[in-house]
Amino acid sequence: MATAVEKVRGHPFAGDVLLYKWVLTASETGEKIVVPRHSDKTVHLFGTFGGTVTIEGSLDPTMADTSTDNILLQDQADVDLSFTAKDCKTIVQNVYKIGPKAGVGITSVTIFIMVR
């Protein structure tokens, strides 16, 4: 089962900007968000790692959040979005569904994805 996502309320002048938040522990998968019309996406992670958190997605609207067929997304330098420490990166692929996945060893990591 996927860990629920929280849609964070933005500033009243934020316009079309949306902000989503997950807090994951070891081996949890964050519930995917559906944001295909928002091509600008940024991810910010922080917390107690001890393992790896990845950002995954899919163009298949029927794919389960926990499917092994979700793909690992990349930043603008074609580097996989795979984190072992706090960071902030741009997400390049404009997929239908997107969300985080925590590996073993993760104690508690907060993930924000902003879309515009």
C-alpha positions in Angstrom: 0.0 0.0 0.0 1.3 3.5 -0.8 1.9 6.2 1.8 -0.6 9.0 1.4 0.4 12.3 -0.1 -0.6 15.7 1.4 -1.5 18.5 -0.9 0.0 21.6 0.8 -2.0 24.8 0.4 0.1 27.5 -1.3 0.3 31.2 -1.0 -2.8 33.0 -2.3 -0.6 34.7 -5.0 1.0 31.4 -6.1 -1.3 31.0 -9.1 -1.0 27.6 -10.8 1.7 26.4 -8.5 0.9 23.2 -6.5 3.0 21.7 -3.6 2.8 18.1 -2.5 4.4 16.5 0.6 5.2 12.9 1.7 7.0 11.7 4.8 8.5 8.2 4.2 10.3 5.6 6.3 12.1 2.4 5.2 10.7 0.6 2.1 7.6 2.9 1.7 6.3 4.1 -1.6 4.6 7.5 -1.8 1.2 7.7 -3.4 1.6 9.0 -6.9 0.3 12.4 -7.9 -1.3 13.0 -11.3 0.1 16.2 -12.8 0.7 15.8 -16.5 -0.3 19.4 -17.4 2.4 20.8 -15.1 5.6 20.5 -17.0 7.8 22.3 -14.5 8.5 20.1 -11.5 11.1 20.4 -8.7 11.8 17.9 -5.8 13.3 18.8 -2.4 14.2 16.1 0.1 15.5 16.3 3.7 15.6 14.2 6.9 17.4 11.2 8.2 18.4 9.1 5.3 20.5 5.9 6.0 19.4 4.7 2.6 18.2 5.9 -0.8 15.0 7.7 -1.9 14.1 7.7 -5.6 11.6 9.7 -7.6 9.6 7.5 -10.0 6.9 7.9 -12.6 4.9 6.5 -15.4 2.9 7.5 -18.5 0.4 4.6 -17.8 -2.5 6.0 -15.8 -3.6 2.5 -14.7 -0.2 1.6 -13.2 -0.2 0.9 -9.5 1.9 3.2 -7.3 4.0 0.2 -6.1 4.5 -1.3 -9.6 8.0 -2.3 -10.5 7.3 -0.9 -14.0 7.5 2.7 -12.8 10.6 4.3 -14.2 13.3 6.2 -12.3 13.2 9.8 -13.4 16.1 12.1 -14.1 17.2 15.7 -13.6 18.3 18.2 -16.3 21.8 16.7 -16.4 20.3 13.2 -17.2 21.3 12.0 -13.6 18.9 9.6 -11.9 16.8 11.2 -9.2 18.3 8.9 -6.5 19.0 10.7 -3.2 21.1 9.7 -0.1 21.2 13.1 1.4 19.2 16.4 1.4 19.0 18.0 -2.0 16.8 19.9 -4.4 16.6 19.0 -8.2 14.5 19.8 -11.3 12.5 16.8 -12.7 12.9 16.6 -16.5 10.3 14.0 -17.6 6.7 15.1 -17.9 5.1 11.9 -16.9 1.4 11.2 -16.0 2.0 10.0 -12.5 5.0 10.8 -10.2 6.0 10.0 -6.6 8.8 9.0 -4.2 10.0 5.6 -3.1 12.1 5.0 0.0 14.7 2.2 0.2 15.7 0.1 3.2 17.5 2.1 5.9 15.5 5.3 5.5 14.6 6.5 9.0 12.3 9.5 8.1 12.6 11.6 5.0 10.3 14.5 4.0 9.8 15.0 0.3 8.2 18.0 -1.4 7.4 18.2 -5.1 6.4 21.6 -6.5 4.7 21.7 -9.9 3.9 24.7 -12.0 
